[in-house]
Every structure is written in structure tokens, then in C-alpha cells.
Amino acid sequence: MRRIYPADRRARLARRHLLHPELRAAHTEAVAEALVGLHATDASCVTLSAFARLGAPSLAEVDRALYVDRTLVRMHCMRRTLFVVPEALAPTFFHATPPTMAARERATLLKHLAAADPPRDARWLDAVAALALAELARLGEAAAPELTDAVAELQTTITLNPGKRYESILRIGGELLRLLAMEGRVRRGRPVGGWTSARFRYRIAPAMEPLDPAAAQTELVRRWLRSYGPGTEADLKWWTGWGVREVRRALTHLPVEEVELVGVGRGWDLPGSAGEEAEPPGPWAAFLPGLDPATMGWQQRDFYLDPTHRPLVYDSVGNGGPTVWSDGRIVGVWAQRRGGELVWRLLDDVGAEATTLIDKEAARLQALLDNDELRVSFPAPLTRELLS
């Protein structure tokens, strides 16, 4: 059985994730293709993940791919999470996502509607959805407030947990748009505000090409192995959000090779990748945003992060904050202070050469941010200290 060492995996990460300066991409589409998809829970994450991997990064280049050419689209897929994926692969991601995701979202909304005063049911929800879709088709593209102003039923509010300290108001308009997006009936368009905004305009989604769900899942596993492999079943289960049965079924439909991941155990790789890491790409550094694909691509992370540092980088459910990388390892955490200043802290002594490369990448990112203030939904646990 072929043995693959942590250093081999770090060399692959540098190449496959386009993180070495000599391997950076010319276009945002190439970045999304190389990473299978870009995490988009934080709106700024997409842009910053692309910036780290583009030879000539700019807001205009990312904007072109997302909102002018529309060759990349935002959609809910793995783990109910928003990703930016290549337009041509949207049906694959959609059909590979278990339909229970949207069904659970719909059931939760119906439960809230049933508790409203007066109560509403599924027929009411479907009728309002039809009105919203018709108005969105008429407008072409609209933000949630615009659509809510046009369709009175979307202005409905529900008080959750009335009388309790955690009482909150649920607005049907935003919840319905989220559900319609999960069902593949609408898509997010250009943000309302700047590139760091989490509020979007919506448009009608084109009809999805029909695909066999098992075939779609197999294709996503193949792409994950091409970009992140080798890996374990646990890594795939983490990344996809599927059950073990779906992961194993997809693996059985691929010509995978069983390998030994030194320090981990049994893993899987695609044939023909042996020797890919024979020539390490050379020293490099990168500043990656929270939830970057490199930070979130595996459940087992010891090959790129000292386990003692994990509580400083990841929260209790595994969400990684903004990170500093050197030669395939997470070696630090970064944040942005009010006013735009970039600050970071290294977790290890990486040596003078690596520190110089890190300082260079920090200056590169600082220039790209141009004093824009980021909104980070999942900061690293160390972030408070950096910002104090």
C-alpha cells in the first residue's frame, strides 16, 4: 500500500489550491474550479479566497465572474452552507445535496407559521411563494426589501418565543427567499452595498438540468479527491455533510486507490497522482480568510496544523477563522482593526525567511483591502486578543 506523508499532502495543497505565487490563477473561475467551490457564508470570504490565489487580484475581476459574466453562482449545497460554484456545475451541486435540506427548512418555516396569529398553512405559503416568484420575474432582480414592498404577504411577521428574554421577530420575506434559494428556484445576485455586504439581490433561477443524485454525488467526490485528496471517509463526510453510506457509495463508483496516510490511517486517492508531490513548489506564505476552503477542506487537520493550536484557530464546531499560512501549515491568525489595519500573530517561530514572506503577503492583502472593513462571522478564538 502506498504511503503518503504529511509533507506530501502539504506540497499537494500548495499546488492544487494555487497558493504558491508561481501557481496563481489568471481568472476567478479557475480558482473556484481548483477548489471545487468557494465558501460563501461570509460574503467577503469569496473575494479574499480568490485574492489569495489570483496573480493580479482585483475587485473588478471577482465582480466580473460573479455578477457580469455570471460564470460563478452562489447556492446552498454542502452542509446547508452557501458556496460559490461554477455555473456549469450548479446542477451537480444541487442534485448531490440531499433533498432533506430544503425539506427541513420548509418544515421549520411551516412550524413557525402554524404558531402565528392567525395561523397559516402550507397552502398559504405556496400561494405567497407564487406571488413572490411572479413579482421577481417581473422585476428581473430585486433585494428582499423591494420584493417585500411589492408583495404585501411578505411583510408578515411572527413573534418567536413571546414573553421570553430571547423573544425575536421572524420576517417571512427573508425566510421565504432563503427557502426558495435552497429549493433552487431563485439565486442570489449582486450584493446590496459593497463586496463585504451579506445582503443580496435575487433573481429567478434557470431550470436545473436533471441528474441522478447518486451520479452527482460521485462526481463531487471525484472532484474533492482531485483537489483535496488523499483523504479519509471522515474528511469526505465532513466536507459534504452526507452520511457514511452516501460517501462509501460514491467511493465504490470511482477508481480510487487505498493508501496509508502516515499518522492518520487508511485513506483514498485517485490513481495517477503518485509522485505529484516529488518536487515541492518552494517556500510560500498566504493570508486566508475565515472558512477558506484550505482551512475547511478536511476534518483531520494535523498535517497542516499543530493540534495544540487548534483551539486558537477553530471554534467548538470546527469553523476556522482567518489564518496565516507558511509552506502548507497554519502558523498564525490575523484580524482587521477598525480603520482597516491588518494585525496578525504567529503561533510558532517560523524563521527569518518565512517571516519575510509573511510580511510581504500581509502588505499585499493590506493594499487590496484599501481600508474596507470586513465582517467576519466566524472569527478565530484568538481574534479578541488581536483586537484588544
Buried (B, 14 or more C-beta within 10 A) or exposed (E): EEEBBBBBBBBBBBBBBBBBBEBBBEBBBBBBBBBBBBBBBBBBBBBBBBBBBBEEBBBEBBBBBBEEEEBBBBBBBBBBBBBBBBBEBBBBBBBBBBEEBBEEBBEEBBEBBEEBEEEBEEEBBEEBBEBBBEBBEEBEBBBBEBBBBBBEBBEBEBBBEEEEEEEEEBBBBBBBBBBBBBBBBBBBBBBBEEBBEBEBBBBBBEEBEEBEBBBBBBBBBBBBBBBBBBBBBBBBBBBBBBEEEBBBBBBEBBEBBEBBBBEBEEBBBBEEBBEEBEEBBEBBBBBBBBBBBBBBBBBBBEBBBBEEBBEBBBBEEEBBBBBBBBBBBBBBBBBBEEEEEBEBBBBEEBEEEBBEBBEEBBEBBBEBBEEBEBEBBBBBBBBEEBEE
